[in-house]
Amino acid sequence: MKLMTYDGTKPYAFISYSHADTARVELLLRFLKMYGRRFWYDGNIKYSEDWEKTINRALQNSSMFILFMSNGVEQRSEIIRELQMALKKQEEGEYHIFVVLLERVPITRLFRDYDRILSMFQKAQYIAAYAFGGVTMSFLETLTSRDVWQYASTQEELALPDEEQFALSSIEDIETDTAYVYKYACPVLRTAGGVAFYMLQVGETDPHAVYPICMDNQWCPPEYYEDPEFQQHGFQDPALQARRTLIQQREVVRALLHNWQVLINRASIFNTTALARWYSGSPEERDAFCELLRNGSFVVYLMGEKSPVERPRFGVDEGQFRAWRGICQSIPVYCIRMSWDDADGGDAANRFEISQRLSIPMQELLLTTANNPYRLEAFRRAMGIPDDRAPDFLRLWQRVRQAMIDRDDIRSGSYTRNNVYLDFLTRPGTPVQDCILDYGKPFVRELKQIVDFRYALNLPAALQIHPMSSYENKLWDYEMMERRGYQAMRTISAEELYCAVAMFWPAFLKNLHICGGADVTLSTAARIRRLPEWTAYLEALDAARKRANLNEIDFHDVEVIFKRFRTMLAVCARKIPDLFMEEVPGCLSVIYRFGGSCLIAVYRQGEDEVCILTDGRNTLSDRFRENVSIDFYFGDWRQRAGSSNCLLERLRLFEGILQESPRAAYEKVLAALKKHPHTVEENGENANL
């Protein structure tokens, strides 16, 4: 919907821009309008009007000129004419020109034939989005500031205090699509396949963008492995599939509530019920899905496709595919590929990057694990395989390696996860997608989890995006450490751990509650993301994540995040009445991981005791150098399954490498926790560690 431009006698700004940038400029104009700024742009000119006369009149009557610059300008004659008029108006009297750089622009190249305009650019006042890290809140505050808009404001407006000028206090103050602006790049708008979409390069997503790994088509909730119906029918069982769909939707919603951006794979769009129920369901959910696509909250991964509506090579649900095409024809979505370098012609660059970043890491896992004793040991411990079965586990990986070599002799690189399923996991004669496992094969559950986990992590790693999962998985820390390497992690001593743990006590829990039991719809998540309080919460999360493995252990971030989240929930309770939230006492679980072992401290509001959950020291190993991490979970870890609807997500506050043995560090942290006089220790074997 077009924005209504100003048509009155008060001072206003004339907006000049390239029509190639319409989507992102209109998004910024919504913010200007939200802050009460007056402007005119050509989006509301009627087809019956004389365009040139209307534009000339609007520019002559304006008191300020703002040019939104990008590489899409490309010496467009309309912009050059408007600039020349603005320069003439500036020479005749009091008139101000501002240039807003949406991206790095080679101005001398774009305007090389216009000496007068180039001279203006040398003296112009600039606001550069890239200087703020993209279209961030700091950039928007500068763009809407009194310093810029003093030339398009009345004296009475300038006399008002800032807090009266900018009163954003509730969800009603913000129009649809204005809450979140794609922050870290200004991607190129491209047209292909009959639709317009934004092209994102690898590295242009938000630094903390996430990919919910549950959206992998073979992802399986851990509890399914013990379910008799799953063992018999796999994903064919309707009840299990429905439960899996609900879990996937909750994970995506959880990702949206705690992150600026979420990656979705185009395969998930076409072939999962979880996403289809949103964009093919009720008008409210469909509108929310479109809003999150439009403002860059959802980023779509394209593998070999050159547009979001190109039919992929695999089979798709035709109804879902038509619905998706309809969405893409109505709004430009944000798309990312491994490479766009030759998307107009061949696709060699993209295929090369896919091979390097996706195929080779998977091939390396299958080919070298049998010869990697450290990895074998880590996998065996993570999967709980006893010592006496270690030789059998090694023989399995030797068979996997040989199967891959035999297949490679026929065609290099052709042994894929699908082949692993056929050879070692699924029941003969059953389709791989049904996931009907053959429990007579050795280590079928363990191998499936390891292969699936590595496969699911390869995509976000290749796109420089963080994987996300609310399900505990002991493979997680090992895989993260192997990918990142020891060099990027800080070294920490057991004594430093002891001091940090002994000094921490979450006094802020005393008079606070958190909200659990919230089953949040996509439309509700979109409404929450429009709240200024949500933005403040995300900024606190960003600051904590940046410090996670760079600085000393500092538990202060937990209090800041907790209070900002509570403030956001209080606004939700007032402004979103259809959001059901059950008040539960404030509770905080701190999870200390030492390689494959963990120790958990549970603090509860109103109680002076600390409950310590231990998983036994027998799992600790002194044979390998181990990493240590500290996670905070806002809830009682002992009832984690029952509190899985809690809106808050686990926060990793620290990650590093131990100087001493894991056993020594474990004992130091345990001693620090026991310093509290009312400590209770429980064996964590039955506490879902």
N, C-alpha and C positions, 0 to 999 in steps of 0.2 A: 504494500500500500504506500502511495506517495505521501511525503510529508507536506503539510500545508505551509507555504511560505508566507512571510510577513507582508502585509499590504496595508500600511498605515503611515502616519506622519512622524512617528518616532524614529530615532537613528537606528540603522540596521546595517548589516554586512552583506556584501555581494559575494556569492560563492562561485568560484570558477574551478572547473575540474574536467577531466577527460571522461567521456561516457563509458570508456572501458573500465573505469573505477567506480561505476555507479553504486554497486552493492556496498563496498566498504566505505565510500563517502557518505552514503545515506545512513549507514550505521553510526558514523560519527556525528552526523547532523541530528540524529535522534538524541544523542547526549547533549548537544548544544541546546536543543529545544527543551529537554528535560531540566536544564539549568536556567531556563528563562531567557536564553539569548535569542535575539531577533536576527533573522537572515532571509535572504532571497536566493533561490536557485531555480534552475529551469525545469525542475521535475513536474511543475503544475501548469505549464503552458498548454493551453488547449490547442487541438489540431486546427481549429478555425482561425487562430490568431496569427498575426504576422510575427514570426519568431524574432527577426532582427530588431524590429521596432520595440517589441516587448523587452528584450534583453537590454537594448540601449537605454530605454527609459528607467529600468530597474537599476542599472549601473550608475546613471547620472544622478539618481535620487539617493544613492547609498552614501554612507559616511565612512566606509571602510571596505577594503578589498582583500579577500582571502583566497589564495590559490593553493589547491591541493595538488601536489606534484608527485608523479610517479613516472616510471619508464613508459607507461602507456600514453603519455602526452604526445610524443613523437611528432613535434612541430605541427600539431593540429591547428588549422587556420582559425577556428573559432576562439581558441585560447589565446593565440597571438593577437587577434583583433581586440579581445577583451583586455589583454595586458596593455596594449597600446593606448586604449581609451583610459585605463586606470592611470597610466603614466601622465597622460595629458591632464587629467583631473588633478593629479598630485602637483603638477607644475603650476596649475592655476590657483591653488589654495590649500587649505588644511584637509589633507586626505592621506590615509595610511594604508600601506600595502604589507600584508603578512604572507609568508610562504610556508606552507606546511608540507614537509618532506615525508611522504608515506614510506619511502624506501630510499636507498642511496641512488642518487640520480646524477648522471653526467651532464650537468646543465650546459656546459660549453659545447657539447656535441649536439644537444637537442635544439639549441638556439644559436648555432654558430653563424647564421646569416643575419642576425638581428642585433647590431651593436648597441642600440639604445636599450633593448631589453636585457642584454648581458650586463650592461653598466648598472641597471637597476638591481640585478641579482647580487652584484658585488656590495650593494649598500642595504639590501633588504633585511628585514628582521625574519629570522627563521625559527620554526619549531620542528625539530627533526624527531620522528618517531623512533628511529634506530638508536638515538642518543639515550632513550629511556628503556631500551630493551624491547621495543615494539610498542604496540598500542596498549600500554599499561595504564593503571589508574593514575600514576604520576603524570604520564603524558596527557591524559584527559583533564586532570586538574589544571595543568599549565594551559591547555588549549581553551578552557572555559574561564580562565582567571580574569580578575579585574584589570590586570596590567594590559592584557590583550584587548579586552572588550570595553575599555574606557572610552574608545572612540565611537562605539555603537551603543552607548548607554546615556540616559539622561542624568542631569546633575542630582536629581532626587534618588535615582537608583544607585549612583556612586556613593551617596551619603549613607546608604543602608549598611549595617554591619554584615560581615561575611556570612554569619550564621543565618541571617534572614534572607540573604540572597540565595543561598544554596541549602534549602531545607529538604533533604532526602531522608525521610524517617520511616517510610513504610512501603510495602509492596505496591500500594495504589499509586505511589509517585512515579513508578517506573513503567514505561510502556513495554509491551512484548518485544523481545529481542534485544533490549538495551542493557541487560544486566551483565552480560559477559561479552567482551570483544576479544577476538582472536589476538593474542598478545605478542608473540615473539617473531613474527614476520609479516610482511605484506605480500602474500603469494600472487603469482600471475594468474589473471583470469584467462581461461582458454575455452574455445568452442570446438567440440568434436562430437560426433555421433548425434548431432542435432540438439545438444544441450550445452549450457555454459557451466563451468566448474572451475574451482581454484586448484592450481598445481602446487603442491608442497614438496620441497626437496627434503631429503633425509637431513635431520638436524634442525629443521625449521619448526618443529613442534615445541610445545612447552617443555622445559627441562624436566618437569615432573609428570608429563603425560603418562598414562598407564594403559596397559592391555589386559583385560580380565581373561586369564588363561582358561577359565571355564567355558569360554566360547569356542574352544577347539572342538571339532565335531566328534572326537573320540573321548573327550573329557568325561570322567566318571566319578561321581561322589564316592569317597572311600568306603562308606558304609554299604554300598551296593555289592561289594565283593562277597559279603557274607549273606546276602539276601537270596533265598532259594529261587525266587521268581527270576531274578537277574541271572543266576547261574543257569537256569533252564532256557530263558527266552531273550536275554540280553536287553537291548534297547527296544525290542519289539513289544515288550510289555507296556500297555497304555498307561497304567498307573505310575510305573517307574519313570516313563518318559514325561508325564505331566509334572511329577515332582522335580525332575531334572530341569524342566523348562522354568519352573518357579524359582529354583535356585539360581539359574542363569540370569533371570530378570532382576532378582535381588542383588546379585553381584554387580551388574551393570549400573543399577541405581546407586549402590554403595560407592562405586567408582566415581559417579557423577557428583556425589555429595562431598567428596574429599579430594577432588582433583579438578584442575582447569579443563583438561582435555582427556578424552577416552578414544582409543583406537578400536575400530570395528573392522573385521575382515569381510570383504565382499562375499565370501562363501557363507558367512554367518547370516548375511542379509537375505540371501536367496534360499538357504536351506535349513534355517533354524526357526522353530516355532516361537522362540523367545522374542526375537525382534519383529517377526511378522505380526504378532499379536498387537504390537504397538502401531506399526505404520499401516496395517490393514484392519485395525480394530475400531474402537469408538472414535468419534471425531476429536474428543478431548485428548486422547492419547496420541492420535495421529498428528494433531497440531503441535503437541509437545515434542514429538520426534522430529518434525520438520523444523521447529524452532532451534533445537539442539544441533541439527545439521547446518542450518543457516548461519548460526553465529559461531561456528567453529568448535563447539563443545564435542561433537562427534567428528572424527577424522576417518575417512574410508580408505582402507588399503586396497590398491589394485595390483594384481600380480603381473599378468601379461596384458591385461586390458588397457586400452588407451583412453577410455572414457568410462564414467561410472555406469553407463547403460549398455556397454558392449557385452554381448552374450559370452560368458566364460565357456571354457572347453568342457567342463563337467556339466552334468545334468542339473537342471534347476526346476523348482516348482513354478509352473507357468503363471499361476495366479499371483504369486508373490513377485515374480519378475515384472509383470505388467504394473502392479501397484508401485514398485520401486521406480520404474520408468516414469510414471506419472509424477512422482515426487521430484525427480531430477529435472523434469521439464518445467516445473514451476519454481524451483529455487536452485541457486548455484551451491553445490556442496563442496567441501574441502576434501581433496584426494591426495594420497601420497603413494609413490612408487619407489622402487630401489633407484631408478634413474629415469629421467624424462629426456635425456640427451638426444635420443633419436626417435622420439615418439611420433614425429611426423612422417617418418619413412620406415626403415627397418627397426628392429628391436634388439640389436646385438648388445648394446651397452647394458640394457636392462637384464637380458638373459645372463650376461657375464656376472653382474652384481648378484643376481639370484643364486647363481652357482656358488659364488664366493661366500655369500653371507648366510644362505639357507642350506643348500645341498651339501657342501663340503663339511660343515660342522656335524651334520647328521652322519655322513659317511665316516668321519673321524671317530665318532662314538662307537659305531658298529665294528670298525676295523681294528682299533687300538686298545679297546678296554681290556681284552684278554691279556695284553702285555703291560698293563698299567696297574701295578699292585696297590698303589695309593688309591686310585679310583675304585678298584674292586673292593678294597677294605671300606671305603666311604659308603659305597652302595650297599654293601652287606650290612653294615651297622645301621644305616638309615632304614633298611627294610626289615631289620630285626632277624636276620638269618643267623642261626647259631654257628659257633666255630666249627663244629664237627661236619657241617654241610658246606663249608668253604670250598673244598675240592670240587664238589658237584656244581657249585655256582661258577667256578672257573671254567669247568668243562662246557657249561651252557654257552658262555661267551666265546669260547673257542669254536663251538659249532656255528654261532652267529657269524663270526669272522670268516669261517670257511664258506658258509652259504653266500656271503657277500663276494668273496673272491671268485667263486664258481660263476656267479651271475655276471661279474665284471668281465670275465673272460669272453662272454658273449657280447656285452655292450657296456662300456665304461660308464659308471655312475648310475646304472639302472636299478640298483638295489635300494629300495625305499622303505619307509615305514609300512606301507601296504604289504610288502613282501615279508617283513618281520611278522606281521599278523598272520599271513597265510601259512608261513613255515613253523611258527613257534607259539601262536596264541589262540587262534580261532578254531572252532570245530570244523572239520573237513566238510566242504560242500555248502557252508553257510556264507552269506555276504559279509564282507569285512565291516560295512557300516552298521550292521546289526549288533556287532560286538558280542557274539555268543562264544564265550571262551571254552576251551577244552581243558578242563581241570585235571585231566590225566597227564598233561604235559608238564615238565618240571619248571618250577618257579614262574608259572604263568602270570600270577598276580604281580609279582615283583618286576618281571621283565616289562609287562605292559605299563606299569607306573613309571618306570625309569625311561622307557622309550617315549612315552607320551609327554612326560615332563620336559625332556630335552627338546622334543619337537615343538612344544608350545612355547618354550623360552626362546627358540631361535628367531622367530619373527620379531618380537619386540627388541631383542638385542640387535638385530640387523638394522632396525629403524631408529635406534637410539632412544627407545621408549622403555619404561619400566614395566615388568610383569607384575600382576596383582592377583592375589588369591587370599580369601579369608579362611581357607582351609589350611590347617596345619599340615606341613609336609616336611619331613626331616631331610629330604633331598634339597630343599630350598637353599639352606645356608651353604652347603657344599657347592651347588651349582653357581650361586652368586659369587662365591669366593673364586672359583675356578675361572669364571669369565672375567672378573675384574683383575685378578692377580694380586699377589701380596704387595706389589710396589705401590698401589694406590691406596693402601690401608695404613692407618696409623698404628704404631706399636705401643702397647700399654702394659704396665707392670701390674702384678697382683696387689701390690701395696696401694697403687693409685686407685684400683677398683675398690679396695677395702675402705679407703677414706671417703670416696664418693658415695658408697652405699650406706656407710655408717651415719653420714650427715643428713641423709634424706629422710624426711617425714612429711607426707602430704597433708599438712594442716588445712589446706584449702578445701578439703573434702567435708570439713565440719558442717558447713551450712549450705551445701550444694546437693542437688540431685541430678541424675542423668535420666534420660528418657529411653525406655526400652519398649519392646513389643510393637514397634512401628512398622507396619507393612506399607511402604511408600510406593505410590504409583509413579509412573514416569512424569505425568503432568504435575504432580506435587513436587517432584524433584526439580523440574524446570522452574516452578514458582519459587522454591527455596533459593535457587541460584540467582534469582533476581534481587534478593535482599542485600542491602549494603552490609548487613551483619555477616552474611555468608562470605562476601569478599574479604572482610576483616579476618574471619576465621581462616580462609585459604592463605592469606598473606602470612599469618602466624605459622601455619603448617610449612609454607615454603621456607621461612627462615630456619625452622628446626631441621628440615631435610638437608639444607645446605651445610649445616654444621655437623651432620650425622657422623662423619668419619674424618673431620678436619681439626676439630678443637678438643679441648678438655671436656670431660663428661660434665654436663650442666643440666640438672633436672628442672631448672627454672622454666624451660620451654613448656614442660608439661602443664604447669599451672596456668600459663598464659593461654595455651590452646584450650584447656579445659574450660576456662572462664569465658573465652570468646565463643566456644561452642554452646555453652549454656545460655549466653545472651541470644544467640541465634535461635535456639529452641524456644526461648521465651517469646520472641517475636512471632515464631511459627505458631505457637499456641494461640496467640491473639489474632493473627491475620489469616491463618489457614485452618479454619474450623474443621474441615473434613480430614485433616491429618490426625489420626488416632495415635496418641502417645500415652503410654502407661508410666506413671511416675514410680521409679524404683530408687532405693537409697544409693547414694554415690559410692562407687566401689572402683578400686584401681588395682590392676594386676601388673606387676613388673616381672618380665621374663628375661632371665640371664641365660644365654646359651654359650656353651663351651664346646665347640665342635658339634658332636652329635648328642651331647647331654645338655640338660637344662635344669634350672632351679627357678622357682616362681614364688614371689612374695605377694600376698593378697592383703590389701589395706581396705577396710570398710568404714564408711562414715559412722560416727558415733561410737565406735569401738576402739579401745586402746590396744587391742591385740593385733599381731601380724601373723597370718597363717603362712607357713612356708611349705611348699610342695616340692619334694625331691624325687627324682627318678632313679635314685640309687647311684652310688659312685662306681659300681662295677663296670658301667658302660664307658667310663673315662679311659682314655688311652694316652700314654706318654710317648708313644712311638712316633707321633707325627706332630709337627707344628700346627697349632689350631687357631682358628679365629674366635673372637668373642663378640657378642652383640647384646644390646640392651633394648628390649621392646617394651612399650607401654600399651596395655589393653584396658580400655575404660569399661570395666565390668569384672565380674567374678569368673576367673578362668575355670573354676570347679564346675560351674553350670554353663559352660560355653555353648553347648548345644542348645540350651534353653534360651540363651540370650543372643542368638545369632541374628535377631532382628534389630539389635541395638544399632543406632545410626552411626555411632562412632566407630572408627576403624583403628586397627593396630598401628602404632607409630614406632618406627625404628629411630631411636634417639642416638645410638652410638654403635659403631662397628669398627673393629680393629684386629690386630694380631697380638697374641699373648707373648710376652717375653719369657715367662716361666711355663712350666707344664700345665696342661688343663686341670689336672688334679689339684695343684697348688692354688690356682686361681679360684677354683670351685670352693675349696675349703676356706679361703680368705673371705669370699662373699658370704658364705654360710655363717662364718664367725661374726661378720659385721651385722647381719640380720639378727643374730641371736643376742646382740648387745641390748636390744629392747627387752624390758623386763617381762612383757606379756607375750612372748613369742610362742606359737604353737607349731610343731612340726608334724607333717603328715607324709606318708609314703605316697608318691604320685602315680603309682602304677595304675590306679583306677581313676585318675583325675584328668584323663584325656590330655596327657602331655605330648 
